[in-house]
Amino acid sequence: MTIQDVKQIKLADYLQSLGYTPVKQQGRNLWYKSPLR
């Protein structure tokens, strides 16, 4: 995988593949709970 391939991956899609889903969405912004709490 090249750096250009990695740049094409959407962060929200990657997080969802790991089981993390946003708790809130405002427009294009996705809000997640902090893993540190």
TIDONU-587430 format. One record per residue (C-alpha): z, y, x; residue in three letters. Coordinates in steps of 0.05 Angstrom, whole numbers, padded with zeros to 5 digits, always signed. Last residue first. Example, Ala and Ser with C-alpha at 12.3 -4.5 7.8 and 13.67 -1.06 7.14 Angstrom:
+00143-00021+00273ser;+00156-00090+00246ala;
This chain:
+00597+00171-00256arg;+00555+00163-00193leu;+00495+00131-00229pro;+00483+00198-00264ser;+00455+00191-00334lys;+00381+00207-00339tyr;+00344+00267-00368trp;+00268+00269-00374leu;+00233+00335-00373asn;+00162+00341-00402arg;+00187+00373-00466gly;+00261+00359-00470gln;+00275+00285-00465gln;+00345+00254-00467lys;+00379+00190-00447val;+00323+00170-00400pro;+00314+00095-00387thr;+00332+00058-00323tyr;+00314-00016-00323gly;+00279-00020-00255leu;+00211-00017-00288ser;+00235+00044-00325gln;+00251+00078-00259leu;+00181+00064-00234tyr;+00149+00091-00297asp;+00190+00155-00294ala;+00171+00164-00221leu;+00097+00161-00236lys;+00060+00120-00184ile;-00003+00155-00157gln;+00034+00182-00096lys;+00049+00110-00074val;-00025+00093-00073asp;-00040+00155-00031gln;+00015+00134+00017ile;-00019+00068+00027thr;+00000+00000+00000met;
